[in-house]
Amino acid sequence: MSRLILVSNRVSTPKARGDEVSQGGLAVALSAALRETGGIWFGWSGETIETFSGEINRQSADGVTIATVDLEPQDVDEYYNGYANRTLWPLFHYRIDLAEFDLQFGAGYERVNDRFAATVAPLIEPDDIIWVHDYHLIPLGQRLRRKGLRNPMGFFLHIPWPPYRLMTALPFHRRLVESILEYDVIGFQTSEWLDSFRHYLVTEMGLKIDGDILVYRGRRIKLGAYPIGIDGAQLDRMVTTHNAQEAFKTVRRSAPNQKTVIGVDRLDYSKGLIERFQGYRYFLEHYPDWHSKVFLLQIAPPSRGEVHTYEDIRKQLDELSGRINGAFAHVDWVPIRYVNQAYPRDGLTGFYRASDVALVTPLRDGMNLVAKEFVAAQDPEDPGVLILSKFAGAAEAMGRALLVNPHSKEQISKALERALTMPLSERRDRWEALNDVVRKEDVTAWRDTFLADLRQAEDKLFFATPPTAEH
């Protein structure tokens, strides 16, 4: 079997197979694929160096080889904090009002992709297959092609692809899209994001797509939707751990006569946290009978502290949660427990299981695995209710959740009241349907489906005609 070469911005250092708490299901699934093929996971170390050297730091654990490089501070500022997180991230999440278009950011983004290509290329053998992940590294495949690599290459985007009109607001958008077309398989989380990409190709570039195959410059490119999932069996094991059980007891003991509504999100404007708090306040205003009977546990660890917009949202949430608690709290009841810290994954699993409702309201999300983890962690005999934004990728297959428009505080409020009063029979019926989706569309199915398509590309002639000189 051909080796698998994974490339991502950051690399998850493999742990012992028994240590699942510190690794997410995605890392576990990808590490398993690397073990099977003797492959390599390459990316940025997260560390900086005064002058980029291209020196590779190698380590091996549990049969997986990790190769990382250090970047210069300027690289981090322009490529990561700049173009990736201040240009592409807001634009791809439909927040053009927050996107910053700076030529230096774009130059840094291309420079780091060139450096990644120059560093990883010598590690790649002719029979290897290459799988590149996410928006940080869109041009990497093109850079590897320019170095003469003809290996099968796949790219998977973990975040949304924006509509045509938004995408064309990006300076040099066509150059970015042309670079992504150097991959043999291009994957998106949902059919909606795939359709947006196809619309751009047809409208902006005048290309024709036959089913899921695009022929571009003599090459066949597979386009597909590959919904990412979780490792349900891993969640089943974690819910029995000591940390999970203690977390469960902590929630239940702290408010034995109150219902728990939980939200778990990175501190990010795309997660709809401000809108969630406003919807919860509207619920408290219009359903006063629930005062002292319910509380919102919002866990929101900091994210991307170097980017000013994340500092702004933290200040807004601090103020908003304080105003809500000040307006509604009693001596023996606090309506919002707002926590800015991270918890171990098994601890979160215990929090999920102890909660009656999950409030998952991103304004735009590629998928959203919190929704799936909440479902997987529930007690089948007495499951909680999932309230899910219709703008999360997960909503495409999780229609049995209570779907809401996160911009509507009225919808959030009504969904909360319905979830908190839902009969057990309906809760079980909805949970069983959702759990079936979570178990079938798991992270292993996602990985295997994408790699099967990439290996199928490996068996075909990539270039129906010779590539042009510029490629």
N, C-alpha and C positions, 0 to 999 in steps of 0.2 A: 504494500500500500504506500502511496506517495506521502511524503511528510507534509504536515500542515504547518504553515507559517502564519501565525496571527500577528497583526499589527494594530495597535491602538494607542491613543494618546498616553494613557497610564496603564500600567500592568498590575494585575492582581497577583501578588506573590503567593505561590501555592503553599498550602499548609498540609499537615498530615491528613490523611483521608478521614480520620476520626474526628478532626477538629473542624466541624462545619459551622460553628458559631461565627467565626471571623471571616468566612467566605460566603458570598451570596450564591444563589443557585446558578447565575450566569457564569461566574468564575469556576464553579465546580464543573459545570457542563463543558465549558471550553477546555478546562484542564484535562478532563477525561478524554476529549478528542485528541489533545496533544500527546497524552500518554500512549494512546493507541497507535500513533504514527511516529513517535519519537520526534515530535516537532518542536518548534521554538515560538515563544511569545515575546515580541519586541515592542518597545515603547520608551517613553520618557521616564526617567527615574524619579521625577519630582524634585530633583536637586538641581542646583545651579553651579556653574563653573565660570571662572573669570573669562576664559577664552575657549570657545568650542574646539574640542580635539577629535571628536569622533571615536574616542576610546569606549569600547563596549565593556560594560560590567556584566559578568555572567554569573549565574548561580543555578543550581539544580535542586529540586525538591520533589520527592514523590514521583520521579520519572518525568518531570516537566523541566525544560530548560528555559530560563528567563534571561533575556538580553536587553539591557537598558543603556541609555546614554544620558549624560547631563547636558543641560542647555544653558546658554548665557542669560543673564538677567534681562537683556534687551529682547532676546527671543521670547522669554516668558511674558514680558510686558506686551509685545506686539502680536505674537502668535496666539498665546493662550488667553491672557486677560484682555487683549485687544480684539483681533479679528474673530476668534472663535466665540468669545463670550460677550463682546460688546457690539459685534456686527451680526454674525450669523445666528447666534442663539436668539436674540430678540426678534430678528426678522423672520426666522423659521417658526417662531411661536406667535406670529402675527402682531408683534409689537414694534411696528416700524417707527413709532414715536420714540422708542428707546434706543433704536439702532444708531450706532455711530459709524459714519463712513469716513475713514481716515486712510490716506494712501500709505502711511507708514505701517498701519496695521496689516494692510494687504501685502506689503513688501515682506513684513516679518512672517506672515503666514506662508507665503511661497518659499521664503528662505528656509524655514524649518522643515517644510515638506521636502525640499531639495536635500537637506541634511539627513533627514530620515532615510531617503532613498539611497543616498551615497553610503550610509552606514549599514543599512540592512542588506543591500544588494549582494555584497560578498558572502553573506551567510546563506544565500538562496542557491539551491542546486537545481539543475534543469528539470528534474522530475517533481519538484515541490509544487504544491498548490498554495495560493496566497489569499488570505481573508483579511481585508482591511475594515476597520470599524470606525464609523461615526464622522461627524461634521468637521472635526479637527483635521482630518487627513483625506479630504475629497480628492486633491490633486496627486496623491501619492502614486496611484496606479499609472498615471501618465508619466510621472517622473521615472518610474521603474521601466516603463516601455522605452523611454528615451535612452535608457542605459542598455537596451538590447534584450531585456527579459521578455520572453514569449510564454511564460508560465500561465496557467489558468489563474485568473484573479477575480475575486468577488469583493463586493462592497456592500455593507449593510448600514443603513441610516437608522439610528435609534430614536431620532426626534422627528417631528412632522416635516414634510416638504411643503413649502408655502404655495398658495395659489399663484397663477401666472402673473397677475398684476403686481402682487407683492414682490415676486422674484425679480421682475424687471426693474424694480426700484434699486436693486443692488448694482453699484458700479461694476462693470466688467462681468456681469452675470453670465453672459454667453461663454466667456472663457472658462468660468468655473464649471458650467454644465458640460462643455466639450471635454474637459478633463475627466469628468466622471464616466464619460462614454468609452474610456479606455479599459474599463472592467468588462469581464465576460458575463457576470451575473450581478445585477443591481437589485438590492432588496430593500423593502420598506415595511413598516410595521402593519399597515392596514391598506385596504383597497383605496381609501380616500386619499392617502398620501401618494400612493402609486398613480392614481388618476390625475392628481395635480402635476406630477412629474411628466406624465404622458401628454397632458394638455400643453405644457411648455414646449415639449419636443415638436408637437404638431403645429402649434400656433406660432412660435418664435422661430423654429428652425425648419419648418416645412417638411418634417420627416414623416414617413409612413410606418405604422406599426402593425404587424400581422399577428393578431392574438397577443401573445406575451413575448414575441420575438421582434427585435429591432435590428435591421441590417444597416450598419453605419460604416462608411468607408471600407466596404468589403468584409466587415466582420459581423458575426451573429452575436447579439447581446440578449440575454434572457432578463426580462423585467418581471418582478414578482412581489407579492405581499407575503411576508413571513411573520405572523404575529408571535412575538416573544412571550414566553410564559415563565412560570416558576417551577421549582422542584417540589412538587406536592409531598413526596415521600420524605424529603428533608424537613419540611414543615411539620409533618406528623411526628418525626423523631424529636424535633426541637420543642414541641409543645409539652413533652414529658420531662424535659430537663429541670434541674433544680431552679435555675434562673427564671424559667418560664412560670413555674408553679409559684415562686415567690412573687413575681410580678403580678400574677393573677390574684393572689391573696392580698397584695398591697392595695390594688384597686378596690376589691370587694370590701375589705375591712375599713377602708378610708371613708366609704359612703355606703353603708349596708342597705339603706332604704332609698337610694337614688339610682336612676338609670345613667349609664355612661355612654356618651357620644365621643368617638375618638377620631382624631385627624393626625396623620403622620406624614410630614412633608419636609423636604429641604426648604430652607428659608429662601424662596425664589418667587419672583413676581408672577411666573407662569402658573403657579400652583393655586392661585385664586384665594389666598389666605385672607386678604382684606375683605373680599366679597363674602367669604365664609363667615367671618366674624360679624359682618353687617347683617347677613341672613340670620345668624343665630340671635343677634339682638332683636331683629324684627319678630322672631319666634317668641322671645321672652315678653315682648311688648303685647303681642296679640294672643298669647296663650298663657295668661298669668297663673292658671291652675297648675302649671308645671314648675312654678317657682319652688325651690327647695326639694324638687323631685328629680332633677336631672342636672348634669354638668358636662361641659365640653372639655375633654382632655386633648389639648393641642400640643404635639411634640414637633418642634421645628428647629433642628440643629442648624447652625450657621452654614452658609454656602458662599463661596467665591468672595471672601471678605475684601479682596483687593478692588472689586468693582463697586463704584459708588452707588449704583442703583440698589444693591443688596443692603447697603448700610441704610438707605432711605426706607426700604420696606420694613426693616427691623424697627426703626424708630416709629413708623406708623403703627405697626402691630403692638408695640409696647404701649403707645398712647391709647389705641382703640380698646385693647383688652383692659387697660386700667379704667377707662371711662365706663365700660360695660360692667365691670365688677363694682365700681363705685356707685353706679346707678341701681343695681339690682341685688347686690350681696346682702346677706344677713350675717349676724354674728356666727351662726352655725352653718352657713352655706356660701360658697363661692361659685358663681356660675361658670367661670372659665379658669381652668388650670393651664396656663401657658408656659411651656418649658422649652428653653433654648439650649438643649444639650442632646447628645446622641446616646442611644442605648444599645447594648448588645442585641444581636438579631433574635436570640432566644428570649430575651426579656421583652422585646416588642411582640413576639408571638404570644406571650402571656397576657400582655395588654390587650391584644386583639381578642383573645378568647374571653376576656373578662368584660368586653364592651358589648353593649346592646345595639349600637348603631355605629357604622363607619361613615364619616362625612368626607367624601373624596371629590373635591370640586375644582380641579384645575381648569384654567381658562383655555388651555390648549396643552395637550400632552401626547407624545408619540404613542405610548401605551398606558402606563401607570400600573406598576406591579404591586403597590400597596393594596389596591382593590382586590387583586387576586390572592395576596397573602392573607388578608382579612377573611376572605371566604374559606380558604384552606384551613385556617386556624380555628374555625367555629366548632362548637359542640353540636353534632348532628341531631341530638335530641332537643336542643334548645338554642337554635342558631340565631345570631344577630342579623340585622338588616343592612344591606349596602345601599347608600345613597351615592350616585355616581354622576359626574358631569357628562353630558352628552358630547362634550368636546374632547374627552379623553379617548385615545385609541381603543382602550379596553371596552368602551361602550358598544363598539361594532359587534362584538360577540356576547356581551353581557347584558342583553336586553331585559333580563328578569330582575335586574337591579331597579331601584327607583331612580329613573333618569331625570336630571334637572338641568336647567340653564343656570350656570353659576353667576351670571350677571343679574339674575332676578332674585332679590331677597324674598319676594313673596313665594316663589317656587321652592326655595330652600326651606323656608318656614313651614310650608304645607307638607313637604316631604318629611321633615322632622316629626311633625305631629302624626303623620300617617305611620311612619316607621315605629314610633314609640307606642302606638296603640294597636299595631298589627297583630291579629290573632296568631297563635302558635301554628295552626295548620297552614296558613298562608306563608308564614316565615319558613317553615320546613319546605314547602313546595318551591318557593323561590330559591332557597339555598341549594336544594338538590339540583335544580337546573343549572345554577351558577357553578356549583362544585363540579358538575359533569364537564363543563367547558374548561374549567381550570385544570382538571386532571388530564383531559385529552389534549389540549393545546399547551402542553408543558414545555419547559425549556429544552428538554431532550428532543422533542418532536421538532421544535424550531431549529435547533442545531442540525439535526439529521436531514431535515428537508432541504435546508439551504446547501449543506455540503453535498447532498446527493445531486442537486442541480449543478453545483460547481464541478463535481467529478464527471458528470455527464458532459459538461463543456470540455473537460480534459480529453475526452475520447473523440472530439470533433476537430475539424480543421478550423483553427481560429481565424485565419486570414484567407477568405475566399479569393482575394486578390492581394498582391503585395502591399504592405503599408506604405503610406506616403513618406517622403523624405523627412518631413518635419516630425514624424512619429517613429 
